[in-house]
Amino acid sequence: MCAQKIRGCRKTGFTLVEMLVVIVIIGILAGLLTGAIIMARTSARVGVVRSEIGQLELAVQMYKDKYGEYPPDFAFTDSGSPAELRIPARQRVIQHIRKRWPRVVIPPGDPDTQWNGLLQGLQTLYPNLQFNDDTFTPASALIFWLGGLPEDAASSQWIPQGFHSDPTNPFKPGLPREKPLFDFRRERLVSSPLAYRPDVGNIPTGPIVYFRSYRLPQTGRFEYGYPVGQVLEVVRYPRTGPHPEFGLAVPYLEPWPEMPDPTSTDDQAFAALVLKRSWRNQESFQIIAPGLDGHFGIGLDVPEGAGTPSLFRISRLGARFSQEDYDNIANFCVRTLEDEIE
């Protein structure tokens, strides 16, 4: 009787196979959940960077509304640029200063003399900051024009606190000051060389850069660069060094009907001055941040230290991109460059 009761009892535990199945299912769910969390975090970080770029874009537009034109990007103003690029670039900056501050006295001379005088004057006013070829670049242009200079002459860190309200000398320290058009976060400002890091956490990263287009008198078209003979020399950051630490930032093109073969590795095919290139934001400006990898890209998928970086990269196609280009974030796309590839 007792034995019959035992044989008739229902099992209440799990078999080994059932336990293994449960473990596998839990592992799969955990993996899916982890992947979803990582994707959500990545999306949020991209959104933070894109939001700040949007705020910078709005500030640049406010600048134009207030002063009549977009601020210069300082491209090719360094002494290492050839004269045919350097002189018109410096001249544009001097002309813009005169337009924004008509009462500022700029000593007579050629653009090189006036530019060097500007650097020397700023160095005298702010002896603990550095004013040289590395100071004014596409990575520092927005800091300078939107943010201004430090209030304290003894400052050893570039804290943008607007320009002085004196219309004859807006570059001097002290009070009163005009309010900056953008609030740059101090913890992400780099003073030497002057730059502003995107909010991507504590990883090493390239800065946010600004490129402005200009109408060329030779062709009447807006371009992101200057003519050298019969070709276009594209703006870039940094100006020197083929493969710097964070890659090479350049403005982006978009597909157009008569464009050369996008798979070509020959930049000269895209550089002809008569070519009717189609740039993103053709008649205004581009603001570009490296993606979450902190690297702008070097172009043409060449390994670090090899080949020549492409200066002509075609968005929406991803043509002439390096792997690092795809996650870059710009004011002309909703999220990353990869997200808009057709």
CORGICOR-V229227 format. One record per backbone hydrogen bond with DSSP energy under -1.0 kcal/mol. CO is the residue of the C=O (numbers start at 1). NH is the residue of the N-H. E is the energy in kcal/mol with one decimal. If there is no record, write none. Layout:
BEGIN
co | nh | e
CO | NH | E
CO | NH | E
END
This chain:
BEGIN
co | nh | e
1 | 5 | -1.8
2 | 6 | -1.9
3 | 7 | -2.5
4 | 8 | -1.4
6 | 9 | -1.2
15 | 19 | -2.1
16 | 20 | -2.2
17 | 21 | -2.3
18 | 22 | -2.2
19 | 23 | -2.3
20 | 24 | -2.5
21 | 25 | -2.4
22 | 26 | -2.6
23 | 27 | -2.4
24 | 28 | -2.4
25 | 29 | -2.6
26 | 30 | -2.7
27 | 31 | -2.4
28 | 32 | -2.5
29 | 33 | -2.6
30 | 34 | -2.8
31 | 35 | -2.6
32 | 36 | -2.3
33 | 37 | -2.4
34 | 38 | -2.6
35 | 39 | -2.5
36 | 40 | -2.3
37 | 41 | -2.5
38 | 42 | -2.6
39 | 43 | -2.6
40 | 44 | -2.2
41 | 45 | -2.3
42 | 46 | -2.4
43 | 47 | -2.3
44 | 48 | -1.9
45 | 49 | -1.9
46 | 50 | -2.7
47 | 51 | -2.2
48 | 52 | -1.9
49 | 53 | -2.2
50 | 54 | -2.1
51 | 55 | -1.8
52 | 56 | -2.5
53 | 57 | -2.6
54 | 58 | -2.1
55 | 59 | -2.0
56 | 60 | -2.4
57 | 61 | -2.1
58 | 62 | -2.3
59 | 63 | -2.2
60 | 64 | -2.2
61 | 65 | -2.4
62 | 66 | -1.9
63 | 67 | -2.9
64 | 68 | -2.5
74 | 77 | -1.7
78 | 81 | -1.5
82 | 85 | -2.0
82 | 86 | -3.1
83 | 87 | -2.2
85 | 89 | -1.5
86 | 90 | -2.7
87 | 91 | -2.4
88 | 92 | -1.9
89 | 93 | -1.4
90 | 94 | -2.3
91 | 95 | -2.6
92 | 96 | -2.1
93 | 97 | -2.4
94 | 98 | -2.1
95 | 99 | -1.8
96 | 100 | -2.8
97 | 101 | -3.0
101 | 104 | -1.8
110 | 114 | -2.4
111 | 115 | -2.6
112 | 116 | -2.6
113 | 117 | -2.0
114 | 118 | -1.9
115 | 119 | -2.2
116 | 120 | -2.4
117 | 121 | -2.4
118 | 122 | -2.3
119 | 123 | -2.3
120 | 124 | -1.9
121 | 125 | -1.9
122 | 126 | -2.4
126 | 129 | -1.7
132 | 135 | -1.5
137 | 140 | -1.3
137 | 141 | -1.5
138 | 210 | -2.0
140 | 144 | -2.4
141 | 145 | -2.7
142 | 146 | -2.0
143 | 147 | -1.2
143 | 148 | -1.0
144 | 148 | -1.3
146 | 181 | -2.6
147 | 162 | -3.2
149 | 161 | -1.9
151 | 174 | -2.6
152 | 155 | -1.5
157 | 159 | -1.2
162 | 149 | -1.6
163 | 178 | -3.4
166 | 169 | -1.1
169 | 172 | -1.1
170 | 164 | -2.5
176 | 165 | -2.5
185 | 188 | -1.5
186 | 189 | -1.5
188 | 197 | -2.8
190 | 195 | -2.2
195 | 190 | -2.8
196 | 208 | -2.6
198 | 200 | -1.9
209 | 288 | -2.3
211 | 286 | -2.7
214 | 223 | -2.7
216 | 220 | -3.3
221 | 216 | -2.8
223 | 214 | -2.4
224 | 235 | -1.7
226 | 233 | -3.4
228 | 231 | -1.6
230 | 273 | -3.4
231 | 228 | -3.0
233 | 226 | -1.9
237 | 249 | -3.3
244 | 247 | -1.7
246 | 296 | -2.9
249 | 237 | -2.2
252 | 280 | -2.3
253 | 315 | -2.5
256 | 259 | -1.8
261 | 264 | -1.9
267 | 270 | -1.6
271 | 232 | -2.4
272 | 275 | -1.6
275 | 277 | -1.6
278 | 254 | -2.7
281 | 284 | -1.9
284 | 213 | -2.4
286 | 211 | -2.8
287 | 331 | -1.6
288 | 209 | -2.8
289 | 329 | -2.5
291 | 294 | -2.2
294 | 206 | -1.7
297 | 248 | -2.4
299 | 302 | -1.3
303 | 306 | -2.1
313 | 253 | -2.7
314 | 318 | -1.4
314 | 319 | -1.3
316 | 342 | -2.8
318 | 321 | -1.1
319 | 314 | -2.2
322 | 325 | -1.2
325 | 328 | -2.0
326 | 338 | -2.5
328 | 337 | -2.0
329 | 289 | -3.1
330 | 333 | -1.1
338 | 341 | -1.4
END
